[in-house]
Amino acid sequence: MKVPRDVSGTDLAETLCRRWRYTKVHQVGSHIILETAEPAHQRIAIPDHHPLRLGTLISILTVAQHKGVTRDALLASL
């Protein structure tokens, strides 16, 4: 599946919280900090930019695969 080029940081953070059980811990400047405890503790910093740069989005999706989901499943939920 192709990576969308118009995803904002806010939309990505909301999707990860709603669908993949991340919780918003806080926001430092323009970065949203998300955290999960399942299956192990992990934190992700997502820039609150619109749109996210392609490399940044791919990197965040790679880290989010820690939850045991495929990249295509994550992209489909956006």
mmCIF file of the N, C-alpha and C atoms, coordinates in Angstrom:
data_MODEL
# 
_entry.id   MODEL 
# 
loop_
_atom_site.group_PDB 
_atom_site.id 
_atom_site.type_symbol 
_atom_site.label_atom_id 
_atom_site.label_alt_id 
_atom_site.label_comp_id 
_atom_site.label_asym_id 
_atom_site.label_entity_id 
_atom_site.label_seq_id 
_atom_site.pdbx_PDB_ins_code 
_atom_site.Cartn_x 
_atom_site.Cartn_y 
_atom_site.Cartn_z 
_atom_site.occupancy 
_atom_site.B_iso_or_equiv 
_atom_site.pdbx_formal_charge 
_atom_site.auth_seq_id 
_atom_site.auth_comp_id 
_atom_site.auth_asym_id 
_atom_site.auth_atom_id 
_atom_site.pdbx_PDB_model_num 
ATOM 1   N N  . MET A 1 1  ? 0.842  -1.172 0.000  1.00 0.00 ? 1  MET A N  1 
ATOM 2   C CA . MET A 1 1  ? 0.000  0.000  0.000  1.00 0.00 ? 1  MET A CA 1 
ATOM 3   C C  . MET A 1 1  ? 0.892  1.242  0.000  1.00 0.00 ? 1  MET A C  1 
ATOM 4   N N  . LYS A 1 2  ? 0.513  2.242  -0.785 1.00 0.00 ? 2  LYS A N  1 
ATOM 5   C CA . LYS A 1 2  ? 1.285  3.472  -0.857 1.00 0.00 ? 2  LYS A CA 1 
ATOM 6   C C  . LYS A 1 2  ? 1.122  4.288  0.415  1.00 0.00 ? 2  LYS A C  1 
ATOM 7   N N  . VAL A 1 3  ? 2.179  4.964  0.790  1.00 0.00 ? 3  VAL A N  1 
ATOM 8   C CA . VAL A 1 3  ? 2.155  5.823  1.972  1.00 0.00 ? 3  VAL A CA 1 
ATOM 9   C C  . VAL A 1 3  ? 1.506  7.150  1.584  1.00 0.00 ? 3  VAL A C  1 
ATOM 10  N N  . PRO A 1 4  ? 0.461  7.574  2.307  1.00 0.00 ? 4  PRO A N  1 
ATOM 11  C CA . PRO A 1 4  ? -0.181 8.850  1.983  1.00 0.00 ? 4  PRO A CA 1 
ATOM 12  C C  . PRO A 1 4  ? 0.755  10.011 2.305  1.00 0.00 ? 4  PRO A C  1 
ATOM 13  N N  . ARG A 1 5  ? 0.640  11.072 1.531  1.00 0.00 ? 5  ARG A N  1 
ATOM 14  C CA . ARG A 1 5  ? 1.536  12.213 1.688  1.00 0.00 ? 5  ARG A CA 1 
ATOM 15  C C  . ARG A 1 5  ? 0.873  13.404 2.360  1.00 0.00 ? 5  ARG A C  1 
ATOM 16  N N  . ASP A 1 6  ? -0.346 13.260 2.822  1.00 0.00 ? 6  ASP A N  1 
ATOM 17  C CA . ASP A 1 6  ? -1.052 14.393 3.407  1.00 0.00 ? 6  ASP A CA 1 
ATOM 18  C C  . ASP A 1 6  ? -1.497 14.138 4.844  1.00 0.00 ? 6  ASP A C  1 
ATOM 19  N N  . VAL A 1 7  ? -0.746 13.323 5.580  1.00 0.00 ? 7  VAL A N  1 
ATOM 20  C CA . VAL A 1 7  ? -1.103 12.972 6.955  1.00 0.00 ? 7  VAL A CA 1 
ATOM 21  C C  . VAL A 1 7  ? -0.486 14.000 7.901  1.00 0.00 ? 7  VAL A C  1 
ATOM 22  N N  . SER A 1 8  ? -1.298 14.535 8.794  1.00 0.00 ? 8  SER A N  1 
ATOM 23  C CA . SER A 1 8  ? -0.763 15.466 9.791  1.00 0.00 ? 8  SER A CA 1 
ATOM 24  C C  . SER A 1 8  ? -0.357 14.684 11.032 1.00 0.00 ? 8  SER A C  1 
ATOM 25  N N  . GLY A 1 9  ? 0.488  15.292 11.836 1.00 0.00 ? 9  GLY A N  1 
ATOM 26  C CA . GLY A 1 9  ? 0.926  14.656 13.067 1.00 0.00 ? 9  GLY A CA 1 
ATOM 27  C C  . GLY A 1 9  ? -0.223 14.434 14.033 1.00 0.00 ? 9  GLY A C  1 
ATOM 28  N N  . THR A 1 10 ? -1.147 15.390 14.093 1.00 0.00 ? 10 THR A N  1 
ATOM 29  C CA . THR A 1 10 ? -2.303 15.273 14.974 1.00 0.00 ? 10 THR A CA 1 
ATOM 30  C C  . THR A 1 10 ? -3.180 14.096 14.563 1.00 0.00 ? 10 THR A C  1 
ATOM 31  N N  . ASP A 1 11 ? -3.433 13.946 13.268 1.00 0.00 ? 11 ASP A N  1 
ATOM 32  C CA . ASP A 1 11 ? -4.252 12.831 12.776 1.00 0.00 ? 11 ASP A CA 1 
ATOM 33  C C  . ASP A 1 11 ? -3.593 11.481 13.080 1.00 0.00 ? 11 ASP A C  1 
ATOM 34  N N  . LEU A 1 12 ? -2.287 11.412 12.882 1.00 0.00 ? 12 LEU A N  1 
ATOM 35  C CA . LEU A 1 12 ? -1.572 10.166 13.149 1.00 0.00 ? 12 LEU A CA 1 
ATOM 36  C C  . LEU A 1 12 ? -1.630 9.820  14.637 1.00 0.00 ? 12 LEU A C  1 
ATOM 37  N N  . ALA A 1 13 ? -1.429 10.802 15.502 1.00 0.00 ? 13 ALA A N  1 
ATOM 38  C CA . ALA A 1 13 ? -1.475 10.562 16.947 1.00 0.00 ? 13 ALA A CA 1 
ATOM 39  C C  . ALA A 1 13 ? -2.869 10.103 17.380 1.00 0.00 ? 13 ALA A C  1 
ATOM 40  N N  . GLU A 1 14 ? -3.905 10.743 16.856 1.00 0.00 ? 14 GLU A N  1 
ATOM 41  C CA . GLU A 1 14 ? -5.270 10.348 17.201 1.00 0.00 ? 14 GLU A CA 1 
ATOM 42  C C  . GLU A 1 14 ? -5.577 8.932  16.746 1.00 0.00 ? 14 GLU A C  1 
ATOM 43  N N  . THR A 1 15 ? -5.109 8.560  15.569 1.00 0.00 ? 15 THR A N  1 
ATOM 44  C CA . THR A 1 15 ? -5.334 7.212  15.044 1.00 0.00 ? 15 THR A CA 1 
ATOM 45  C C  . THR A 1 15 ? -4.614 6.167  15.898 1.00 0.00 ? 15 THR A C  1 
ATOM 46  N N  . LEU A 1 16 ? -3.367 6.452  16.266 1.00 0.00 ? 16 LEU A N  1 
ATOM 47  C CA . LEU A 1 16 ? -2.629 5.503  17.101 1.00 0.00 ? 16 LEU A CA 1 
ATOM 48  C C  . LEU A 1 16 ? -3.281 5.344  18.468 1.00 0.00 ? 16 LEU A C  1 
ATOM 49  N N  . CYS A 1 17 ? -3.824 6.424  19.002 1.00 0.00 ? 17 CYS A N  1 
ATOM 50  C CA . CYS A 1 17 ? -4.497 6.340  20.308 1.00 0.00 ? 17 CYS A CA 1 
ATOM 51  C C  . CYS A 1 17 ? -5.817 5.581  20.206 1.00 0.00 ? 17 CYS A C  1 
ATOM 52  N N  . ARG A 1 18 ? -6.582 5.866  19.173 1.00 0.00 ? 18 ARG A N  1 
ATOM 53  C CA . ARG A 1 18 ? -7.920 5.276  19.030 1.00 0.00 ? 18 ARG A CA 1 
ATOM 54  C C  . ARG A 1 18 ? -7.852 3.799  18.640 1.00 0.00 ? 18 ARG A C  1 
ATOM 55  N N  . ARG A 1 19 ? -6.990 3.468  17.692 1.00 0.00 ? 19 ARG A N  1 
ATOM 56  C CA . ARG A 1 19 ? -7.002 2.111  17.136 1.00 0.00 ? 19 ARG A CA 1 
ATOM 57  C C  . ARG A 1 19 ? -5.974 1.167  17.753 1.00 0.00 ? 19 ARG A C  1 
ATOM 58  N N  . TRP A 1 20 ? -4.844 1.692  18.225 1.00 0.00 ? 20 TRP A N  1 
ATOM 59  C CA . TRP A 1 20 ? -3.741 0.821  18.619 1.00 0.00 ? 20 TRP A CA 1 
ATOM 60  C C  . TRP A 1 20 ? -3.327 0.993  20.074 1.00 0.00 ? 20 TRP A C  1 
ATOM 61  N N  . ARG A 1 21 ? -4.181 1.564  20.910 1.00 0.00 ? 21 ARG A N  1 
ATOM 62  C CA . ARG A 1 21 ? -4.008 1.650  22.360 1.00 0.00 ? 21 ARG A CA 1 
ATOM 63  C C  . ARG A 1 21 ? -2.771 2.407  22.824 1.00 0.00 ? 21 ARG A C  1 
ATOM 64  N N  . TYR A 1 22 ? -2.416 3.451  22.118 1.00 0.00 ? 22 TYR A N  1 
ATOM 65  C CA . TYR A 1 22 ? -1.413 4.375  22.627 1.00 0.00 ? 22 TYR A CA 1 
ATOM 66  C C  . TYR A 1 22 ? -2.141 5.429  23.443 1.00 0.00 ? 22 TYR A C  1 
ATOM 67  N N  . THR A 1 23 ? -1.457 6.048  24.386 1.00 0.00 ? 23 THR A N  1 
ATOM 68  C CA . THR A 1 23 ? -2.043 7.144  25.155 1.00 0.00 ? 23 THR A CA 1 
ATOM 69  C C  . THR A 1 23 ? -1.151 8.365  25.016 1.00 0.00 ? 23 THR A C  1 
ATOM 70  N N  . LYS A 1 24 ? -1.798 9.515  24.934 1.00 0.00 ? 24 LYS A N  1 
ATOM 71  C CA . LYS A 1 24 ? -1.058 10.776 24.835 1.00 0.00 ? 24 LYS A CA 1 
ATOM 72  C C  . LYS A 1 24 ? -0.560 11.137 26.231 1.00 0.00 ? 24 LYS A C  1 
ATOM 73  N N  . VAL A 1 25 ? 0.737  11.225 26.388 1.00 0.00 ? 25 VAL A N  1 
ATOM 74  C CA . VAL A 1 25 ? 1.333  11.537 27.678 1.00 0.00 ? 25 VAL A CA 1 
ATOM 75  C C  . VAL A 1 25 ? 1.368  13.048 27.866 1.00 0.00 ? 25 VAL A C  1 
ATOM 76  N N  . HIS A 1 26 ? 1.945  13.754 26.902 1.00 0.00 ? 26 HIS A N  1 
ATOM 77  C CA . HIS A 1 26 ? 2.008  15.207 26.940 1.00 0.00 ? 26 HIS A CA 1 
ATOM 78  C C  . HIS A 1 26 ? 2.504  15.722 25.593 1.00 0.00 ? 26 HIS A C  1 
ATOM 79  N N  . GLN A 1 27 ? 2.591  17.024 25.496 1.00 0.00 ? 27 GLN A N  1 
ATOM 80  C CA . GLN A 1 27 ? 3.100  17.648 24.274 1.00 0.00 ? 27 GLN A CA 1 
ATOM 81  C C  . GLN A 1 27 ? 4.192  18.625 24.673 1.00 0.00 ? 27 GLN A C  1 
ATOM 82  N N  . VAL A 1 28 ? 5.340  18.496 24.050 1.00 0.00 ? 28 VAL A N  1 
ATOM 83  C CA . VAL A 1 28 ? 6.474  19.375 24.304 1.00 0.00 ? 28 VAL A CA 1 
ATOM 84  C C  . VAL A 1 28 ? 6.720  20.163 23.029 1.00 0.00 ? 28 VAL A C  1 
ATOM 85  N N  . GLY A 1 29 ? 6.378  21.455 23.050 1.00 0.00 ? 29 GLY A N  1 
ATOM 86  C CA . GLY A 1 29 ? 6.536  22.263 21.852 1.00 0.00 ? 29 GLY A CA 1 
ATOM 87  C C  . GLY A 1 29 ? 5.644  21.738 20.752 1.00 0.00 ? 29 GLY A C  1 
ATOM 88  N N  . SER A 1 30 ? 6.246  21.358 19.634 1.00 0.00 ? 30 SER A N  1 
ATOM 89  C CA . SER A 1 30 ? 5.451  20.850 18.522 1.00 0.00 ? 30 SER A CA 1 
ATOM 90  C C  . SER A 1 30 ? 5.497  19.335 18.414 1.00 0.00 ? 30 SER A C  1 
ATOM 91  N N  . HIS A 1 31 ? 5.895  18.649 19.477 1.00 0.00 ? 31 HIS A N  1 
ATOM 92  C CA . HIS A 1 31 ? 5.967  17.190 19.451 1.00 0.00 ? 31 HIS A CA 1 
ATOM 93  C C  . HIS A 1 31 ? 4.974  16.581 20.428 1.00 0.00 ? 31 HIS A C  1 
ATOM 94  N N  . ILE A 1 32 ? 4.177  15.647 19.912 1.00 0.00 ? 32 ILE A N  1 
ATOM 95  C CA . ILE A 1 32 ? 3.201  14.918 20.717 1.00 0.00 ? 32 ILE A CA 1 
ATOM 96  C C  . ILE A 1 32 ? 3.874  13.625 21.174 1.00 0.00 ? 32 ILE A C  1 
ATOM 97  N N  . ILE A 1 33 ? 3.857  13.378 22.476 1.00 0.00 ? 33 ILE A N  1 
ATOM 98  C CA . ILE A 1 33 ? 4.494  12.195 23.031 1.00 0.00 ? 33 ILE A CA 1 
ATOM 99  C C  . ILE A 1 33 ? 3.414  11.162 23.340 1.00 0.00 ? 33 ILE A C  1 
ATOM 100 N N  . LEU A 1 34 ? 3.523  9.987  22.703 1.00 0.00 ? 34 LEU A N  1 
ATOM 101 C CA . LEU A 1 34 ? 2.593  8.886  22.935 1.00 0.00 ? 34 LEU A CA 1 
ATOM 102 C C  . LEU A 1 34 ? 3.333  7.756  23.643 1.00 0.00 ? 34 LEU A C  1 
ATOM 103 N N  . GLU A 1 35 ? 2.570  6.951  24.382 1.00 0.00 ? 35 GLU A N  1 
ATOM 104 C CA . GLU A 1 35 ? 3.164  5.869  25.146 1.00 0.00 ? 35 GLU A CA 1 
ATOM 105 C C  . GLU A 1 35 ? 2.230  4.668  25.131 1.00 0.00 ? 35 GLU A C  1 
ATOM 106 N N  . THR A 1 36 ? 2.816  3.477  25.197 1.00 0.00 ? 36 THR A N  1 
ATOM 107 C CA . THR A 1 36 ? 2.053  2.247  25.323 1.00 0.00 ? 36 THR A CA 1 
ATOM 108 C C  . THR A 1 36 ? 2.782  1.301  26.260 1.00 0.00 ? 36 THR A C  1 
ATOM 109 N N  . ALA A 1 37 ? 2.038  0.411  26.864 1.00 0.00 ? 37 ALA A N  1 
ATOM 110 C CA . ALA A 1 37 ? 2.632  -0.588 27.753 1.00 0.00 ? 37 ALA A CA 1 
ATOM 111 C C  . ALA A 1 37 ? 2.442  -1.995 27.227 1.00 0.00 ? 37 ALA A C  1 
ATOM 112 N N  . GLU A 1 38 ? 1.775  -2.136 26.081 1.00 0.00 ? 38 GLU A N  1 
ATOM 113 C CA . GLU A 1 38 ? 1.490  -3.450 25.522 1.00 0.00 ? 38 GLU A CA 1 
ATOM 114 C C  . GLU A 1 38 ? 2.207  -3.615 24.195 1.00 0.00 ? 38 GLU A C  1 
ATOM 115 N N  . PRO A 1 39 ? 2.892  -4.614 23.885 1.00 0.00 ? 39 PRO A N  1 
ATOM 116 C CA . PRO A 1 39 ? 3.332  -5.732 24.708 1.00 0.00 ? 39 PRO A CA 1 
ATOM 117 C C  . PRO A 1 39 ? 4.499  -5.362 25.624 1.00 0.00 ? 39 PRO A C  1 
ATOM 118 N N  . ALA A 1 40 ? 5.188  -4.258 25.363 1.00 0.00 ? 40 ALA A N  1 
ATOM 119 C CA . ALA A 1 40 ? 6.242  -3.755 26.249 1.00 0.00 ? 40 ALA A CA 1 
ATOM 120 C C  . ALA A 1 40 ? 6.186  -2.230 26.202 1.00 0.00 ? 40 ALA A C  1 
ATOM 121 N N  . HIS A 1 41 ? 6.827  -1.598 27.164 1.00 0.00 ? 41 HIS A N  1 
ATOM 122 C CA . HIS A 1 41 ? 6.786  -0.140 27.236 1.00 0.00 ? 41 HIS A CA 1 
ATOM 123 C C  . HIS A 1 41 ? 7.470  0.482  26.014 1.00 0.00 ? 41 HIS A C  1 
ATOM 124 N N  . GLN A 1 42 ? 6.826  1.495  25.440 1.00 0.00 ? 42 GLN A N  1 
ATOM 125 C CA . GLN A 1 42 ? 7.383  2.178  24.274 1.00 0.00 ? 42 GLN A CA 1 
ATOM 126 C C  . GLN A 1 42 ? 6.844  3.597  24.234 1.00 0.00 ? 42 GLN A C  1 
ATOM 127 N N  . ARG A 1 43 ? 7.691  4.540  23.834 1.00 0.00 ? 43 ARG A N  1 
ATOM 128 C CA . ARG A 1 43 ? 7.286  5.930  23.646 1.00 0.00 ? 43 ARG A CA 1 
ATOM 129 C C  . ARG A 1 43 ? 7.596  6.345  22.215 1.00 0.00 ? 43 ARG A C  1 
ATOM 130 N N  . ILE A 1 44 ? 6.717  7.177  21.656 1.00 0.00 ? 44 ILE A N  1 
ATOM 131 C CA . ILE A 1 44 ? 6.902  7.712  20.308 1.00 0.00 ? 44 ILE A CA 1 
ATOM 132 C C  . ILE A 1 44 ? 6.699  9.216  20.374 1.00 0.00 ? 44 ILE A C  1 
ATOM 133 N N  . ALA A 1 45 ? 7.596  9.951  19.747 1.00 0.00 ? 45 ALA A N  1 
ATOM 134 C CA . ALA A 1 45 ? 7.437  11.396 19.610 1.00 0.00 ? 45 ALA A CA 1 
ATOM 135 C C  . ALA A 1 45 ? 6.992  11.676 18.179 1.00 0.00 ? 45 ALA A C  1 
ATOM 136 N N  . ILE A 1 46 ? 5.842  12.339 18.039 1.00 0.00 ? 46 ILE A N  1 
ATOM 137 C CA . ILE A 1 46 ? 5.289  12.641 16.722 1.00 0.00 ? 46 ILE A CA 1 
ATOM 138 C C  . ILE A 1 46 ? 5.265  14.159 16.543 1.00 0.00 ? 46 ILE A C  1 
ATOM 139 N N  . PRO A 1 47 ? 5.932  14.677 15.512 1.00 0.00 ? 47 PRO A N  1 
ATOM 140 C CA . PRO A 1 47 ? 5.879  16.120 15.284 1.00 0.00 ? 47 PRO A CA 1 
ATOM 141 C C  . PRO A 1 47 ? 4.472  16.546 14.878 1.00 0.00 ? 47 PRO A C  1 
ATOM 142 N N  . ASP A 1 48 ? 4.008  17.649 15.412 1.00 0.00 ? 48 ASP A N  1 
ATOM 143 C CA . ASP A 1 48 ? 2.671  18.159 15.111 1.00 0.00 ? 48 ASP A CA 1 
ATOM 144 C C  . ASP A 1 48 ? 2.752  19.068 13.885 1.00 0.00 ? 48 ASP A C  1 
ATOM 145 N N  . HIS A 1 49 ? 3.134  18.471 12.756 1.00 0.00 ? 49 HIS A N  1 
ATOM 146 C CA . HIS A 1 49 ? 3.273  19.213 11.501 1.00 0.00 ? 49 HIS A CA 1 
ATOM 147 C C  . HIS A 1 49 ? 2.198  18.753 10.526 1.00 0.00 ? 49 HIS A C  1 
ATOM 148 N N  . HIS A 1 50 ? 1.886  19.617 9.576  1.00 0.00 ? 50 HIS A N  1 
ATOM 149 C CA . HIS A 1 50 ? 0.948  19.238 8.513  1.00 0.00 ? 50 HIS A CA 1 
ATOM 150 C C  . HIS A 1 50 ? 1.530  19.659 7.181  1.00 0.00 ? 50 HIS A C  1 
ATOM 151 N N  . PRO A 1 51 ? 1.816  18.758 6.306  1.00 0.00 ? 51 PRO A N  1 
ATOM 152 C CA . PRO A 1 51 ? 1.843  17.301 6.451  1.00 0.00 ? 51 PRO A CA 1 
ATOM 153 C C  . PRO A 1 51 ? 3.171  16.851 7.052  1.00 0.00 ? 51 PRO A C  1 
ATOM 154 N N  . LEU A 1 52 ? 3.183  15.612 7.559  1.00 0.00 ? 52 LEU A N  1 
ATOM 155 C CA . LEU A 1 52 ? 4.430  15.023 8.032  1.00 0.00 ? 52 LEU A CA 1 
ATOM 156 C C  . LEU A 1 52 ? 5.307  14.708 6.829  1.00 0.00 ? 52 LEU A C  1 
ATOM 157 N N  . ARG A 1 53 ? 6.603  14.844 6.999  1.00 0.00 ? 53 ARG A N  1 
ATOM 158 C CA . ARG A 1 53 ? 7.500  14.441 5.917  1.00 0.00 ? 53 ARG A CA 1 
ATOM 159 C C  . ARG A 1 53 ? 7.418  12.932 5.741  1.00 0.00 ? 53 ARG A C  1 
ATOM 160 N N  . LEU A 1 54 ? 7.629  12.494 4.532  1.00 0.00 ? 54 LEU A N  1 
ATOM 161 C CA . LEU A 1 54 ? 7.464  11.080 4.189  1.00 0.00 ? 54 LEU A CA 1 
ATOM 162 C C  . LEU A 1 54 ? 8.387  10.186 5.012  1.00 0.00 ? 54 LEU A C  1 
ATOM 163 N N  . GLY A 1 55 ? 9.643  10.560 5.151  1.00 0.00 ? 55 GLY A N  1 
ATOM 164 C CA . GLY A 1 55 ? 10.586 9.761  5.930  1.00 0.00 ? 55 GLY A CA 1 
ATOM 165 C C  . GLY A 1 55 ? 10.208 9.690  7.395  1.00 0.00 ? 55 GLY A C  1 
ATOM 166 N N  . THR A 1 56 ? 9.700  10.792 7.929  1.00 0.00 ? 56 THR A N  1 
ATOM 167 C CA . THR A 1 56 ? 9.261  10.818 9.326  1.00 0.00 ? 56 THR A CA 1 
ATOM 168 C C  . THR A 1 56 ? 8.078  9.890  9.522  1.00 0.00 ? 56 THR A C  1 
ATOM 169 N N  . LEU A 1 57 ? 7.110  9.941  8.617  1.00 0.00 ? 57 LEU A N  1 
ATOM 170 C CA . LEU A 1 57 ? 5.930  9.083  8.700  1.00 0.00 ? 57 LEU A CA 1 
ATOM 171 C C  . LEU A 1 57 ? 6.320  7.610  8.618  1.00 0.00 ? 57 LEU A C  1 
ATOM 172 N N  . ILE A 1 58 ? 7.189  7.258  7.686  1.00 0.00 ? 58 ILE A N  1 
ATOM 173 C CA . ILE A 1 58 ? 7.622  5.866  7.534  1.00 0.00 ? 58 ILE A CA 1 
ATOM 174 C C  . ILE A 1 58 ? 8.354  5.400  8.793  1.00 0.00 ? 58 ILE A C  1 
ATOM 175 N N  . SER A 1 59 ? 9.173  6.266  9.374  1.00 0.00 ? 59 SER A N  1 
ATOM 176 C CA . SER A 1 59 ? 9.895  5.919  10.593 1.00 0.00 ? 59 SER A CA 1 
ATOM 177 C C  . SER A 1 59 ? 8.938  5.668  11.759 1.00 0.00 ? 59 SER A C  1 
ATOM 178 N N  . ILE A 1 60 ? 7.926  6.514  11.907 1.00 0.00 ? 60 ILE A N  1 
ATOM 179 C CA . ILE A 1 60 ? 6.942  6.336  12.978 1.00 0.00 ? 60 ILE A CA 1 
ATOM 180 C C  . ILE A 1 60 ? 6.150  5.049  12.772 1.00 0.00 ? 60 ILE A C  1 
ATOM 181 N N  . LEU A 1 61 ? 5.774  4.758  11.531 1.00 0.00 ? 61 LEU A N  1 
ATOM 182 C CA . LEU A 1 61 ? 5.043  3.526  11.242 1.00 0.00 ? 61 LEU A CA 1 
ATOM 183 C C  . LEU A 1 61 ? 5.891  2.293  11.539 1.00 0.00 ? 61 LEU A C  1 
ATOM 184 N N  . THR A 1 62 ? 7.183  2.375  11.283 1.00 0.00 ? 62 THR A N  1 
ATOM 185 C CA . THR A 1 62 ? 8.086  1.265  11.572 1.00 0.00 ? 62 THR A CA 1 
ATOM 186 C C  . THR A 1 62 ? 8.169  1.018  13.076 1.00 0.00 ? 62 THR A C  1 
ATOM 187 N N  . VAL A 1 63 ? 8.268  2.089  13.842 1.00 0.00 ? 63 VAL A N  1 
ATOM 188 C CA . VAL A 1 63 ? 8.325  1.959  15.305 1.00 0.00 ? 63 VAL A CA 1 
ATOM 189 C C  . VAL A 1 63 ? 7.000  1.433  15.840 1.00 0.00 ? 63 VAL A C  1 
ATOM 190 N N  . ALA A 1 64 ? 5.884  1.860  15.263 1.00 0.00 ? 64 ALA A N  1 
ATOM 191 C CA . ALA A 1 64 ? 4.565  1.429  15.738 1.00 0.00 ? 64 ALA A CA 1 
ATOM 192 C C  . ALA A 1 64 ? 4.291  -0.041 15.440 1.00 0.00 ? 64 ALA A C  1 
ATOM 193 N N  . GLN A 1 65 ? 5.076  -0.656 14.580 1.00 0.00 ? 65 GLN A N  1 
ATOM 194 C CA . GLN A 1 65 ? 4.909  -2.086 14.308 1.00 0.00 ? 65 GLN A CA 1 
ATOM 195 C C  . GLN A 1 65 ? 5.281  -2.923 15.518 1.00 0.00 ? 65 GLN A C  1 
ATOM 196 N N  . HIS A 1 66 ? 5.794  -2.285 16.542 1.00 0.00 ? 66 HIS A N  1 
ATOM 197 C CA . HIS A 1 66 ? 6.084  -2.920 17.831 1.00 0.00 ? 66 HIS A CA 1 
ATOM 198 C C  . HIS A 1 66 ? 4.826  -3.583 18.398 1.00 0.00 ? 66 HIS A C  1 
ATOM 199 N N  . LYS A 1 67 ? 3.649  -3.071 18.028 1.00 0.00 ? 67 LYS A N  1 
ATOM 200 C CA . LYS A 1 67 ? 2.379  -3.599 18.517 1.00 0.00 ? 67 LYS A CA 1 
ATOM 201 C C  . LYS A 1 67 ? 2.001  -4.921 17.855 1.00 0.00 ? 67 LYS A C  1 
ATOM 202 N N  . GLY A 1 68 ? 2.762  -5.362 16.859 1.00 0.00 ? 68 GLY A N  1 
ATOM 203 C CA . GLY A 1 68 ? 2.467  -6.626 16.204 1.00 0.00 ? 68 GLY A CA 1 
ATOM 204 C C  . GLY A 1 68 ? 1.535  -6.489 15.017 1.00 0.00 ? 68 GLY A C  1 
ATOM 205 N N  . VAL A 1 69 ? 1.376  -5.289 14.494 1.00 0.00 ? 69 VAL A N  1 
ATOM 206 C CA . VAL A 1 69 ? 0.527  -5.069 13.317 1.00 0.00 ? 69 VAL A CA 1 
ATOM 207 C C  . VAL A 1 69 ? 1.408  -4.776 12.120 1.00 0.00 ? 69 VAL A C  1 
ATOM 208 N N  . THR A 1 70 ? 0.884  -5.009 10.959 1.00 0.00 ? 70 THR A N  1 
ATOM 209 C CA . THR A 1 70 ? 1.642  -4.764 9.745  1.00 0.00 ? 70 THR A CA 1 
ATOM 210 C C  . THR A 1 70 ? 1.561  -3.293 9.360  1.00 0.00 ? 70 THR A C  1 
ATOM 211 N N  . ARG A 1 71 ? 2.487  -2.891 8.536  1.00 0.00 ? 71 ARG A N  1 
ATOM 212 C CA . ARG A 1 71 ? 2.509  -1.505 8.037  1.00 0.00 ? 71 ARG A CA 1 
ATOM 213 C C  . ARG A 1 71 ? 1.255  -1.204 7.228  1.00 0.00 ? 71 ARG A C  1 
ATOM 214 N N  . ASP A 1 72 ? 0.790  -2.189 6.456  1.00 0.00 ? 72 ASP A N  1 
ATOM 215 C CA . ASP A 1 72 ? -0.418 -1.983 5.656  1.00 0.00 ? 72 ASP A CA 1 
ATOM 216 C C  . ASP A 1 72 ? -1.653 -1.772 6.535  1.00 0.00 ? 72 ASP A C  1 
ATOM 217 N N  . ALA A 1 73 ? -1.722 -2.472 7.658  1.00 0.00 ? 73 ALA A N  1 
ATOM 218 C CA . ALA A 1 73 ? -2.846 -2.288 8.577  1.00 0.00 ? 73 ALA A CA 1 
ATOM 219 C C  . ALA A 1 73 ? -2.819 -0.897 9.194  1.00 0.00 ? 73 ALA A C  1 
ATOM 220 N N  . LEU A 1 74 ? -1.613 -0.431 9.515  1.00 0.00 ? 74 LEU A N  1 
ATOM 221 C CA . LEU A 1 74 ? -1.492 0.922  10.058 1.00 0.00 ? 74 LEU A CA 1 
ATOM 222 C C  . LEU A 1 74 ? -1.880 1.968  9.019  1.00 0.00 ? 74 LEU A C  1 
ATOM 223 N N  . LEU A 1 75 ? -1.450 1.760  7.776  1.00 0.00 ? 75 LEU A N  1 
ATOM 224 C CA . LEU A 1 75 ? -1.792 2.721  6.709  1.00 0.00 ? 75 LEU A CA 1 
ATOM 225 C C  . LEU A 1 75 ? -3.285 2.707  6.406  1.00 0.00 ? 75 LEU A C  1 
ATOM 226 N N  . ALA A 1 76 ? -3.903 1.538  6.476  1.00 0.00 ? 76 ALA A N  1 
ATOM 227 C CA . ALA A 1 76 ? -5.334 1.456  6.192  1.00 0.00 ? 76 ALA A CA 1 
ATOM 228 C C  . ALA A 1 76 ? -6.158 2.187  7.250  1.00 0.00 ? 76 ALA A C  1 
ATOM 229 N N  . SER A 1 77 ? -5.618 2.282  8.464  1.00 0.00 ? 77 SER A N  1 
ATOM 230 C CA . SER A 1 77 ? -6.371 2.947  9.527  1.00 0.00 ? 77 SER A CA 1 
ATOM 231 C C  . SER A 1 77 ? -6.264 4.470  9.467  1.00 0.00 ? 77 SER A C  1 
ATOM 232 N N  . LEU A 1 78 ? -5.362 4.979  8.639  1.00 0.00 ? 78 LEU A N  1 
ATOM 233 C CA . LEU A 1 78 ? -5.240 6.431  8.491  1.00 0.00 ? 78 LEU A CA 1 
ATOM 234 C C  . LEU A 1 78 ? -6.355 6.888  7.623  1.00 0.00 ? 78 LEU A C  1 
# 
